[in-house]
Amino acid sequence: MSRRVLLHAPTAAALDRARANLRNLRRADPAAEVRILANAEGASAALSRPDADTDRHLVLCQNSLASRGLAAPAGTATVPAVVLALAELQEQGWIYVRA
């Protein structure tokens, strides 16, 4: 079974760390499944500073986007609430890391 890791990015700085963590983890374990779940300031930062290398692993919080008057670009994964997604994915065996 491959490792499944959730990188939580609720701030702009956490998003930067999550992107670096993703790159490092994929180098060390290419089979790992990794998702960056960004909410609050992290969701805003993801839109203002896209990263072609890591954004395919990005999941944005619809609540955070709506509260800031933002929308996810077409093709960007979203969930209604990152907090709920984090809980559900951990129940499925994903490992939580606060970036």
Residue pairs with C-beta under 8 A, 6 or more apart in sequence:
2 29
2 31
2 32
2 33
3 29
3 31
3 32
3 33
3 95
4 32
4 33
4 34
4 89
4 92
4 93
4 94
4 95
5 25
5 32
5 33
5 34
5 35
5 94
5 95
5 97
6 35
6 37
6 86
6 89
6 90
6 94
6 95
6 96
6 97
7 18
7 21
7 22
7 34
7 35
7 36
7 37
7 97
7 99
8 14
8 18
8 37
8 39
8 82
8 86
8 96
8 97
8 98
8 99
9 15
9 17
9 18
9 36
9 37
9 38
9 39
9 42
9 45
9 46
9 99
10 38
10 39
10 40
10 41
10 42
10 82
11 40
11 41
11 42
11 45
12 41
12 42
12 44
12 45
12 49
14 42
14 98
14 99
15 36
15 38
15 42
15 45
15 46
15 49
15 99
16 45
17 99
18 36
18 38
18 42
18 54
18 99
19 36
19 51
19 53
19 54
21 97
21 99
22 34
22 36
22 54
22 57
23 53
23 54
25 32
25 34
26 32
26 34
34 57
35 57
35 58
35 59
35 89
35 94
36 54
36 57
36 58
36 59
36 99
37 59
37 61
37 79
37 82
37 85
37 86
38 45
38 46
38 58
38 59
38 60
38 61
38 64
38 82
39 60
39 61
39 63
39 64
39 81
39 82
39 83
40 61
40 64
42 64
43 60
43 61
43 64
43 65
43 68
43 70
44 64
44 68
44 70
46 55
46 58
46 60
47 60
47 65
47 70
47 72
47 73
55 76
58 76
58 77
59 77
59 78
59 79
59 82
59 85
60 72
60 76
60 77
60 78
60 79
61 78
61 79
61 80
61 81
61 82
62 72
62 78
62 79
62 80
62 81
63 80
63 81
63 82
64 82
65 71
65 72
65 78
72 78
79 85
86 96
90 96
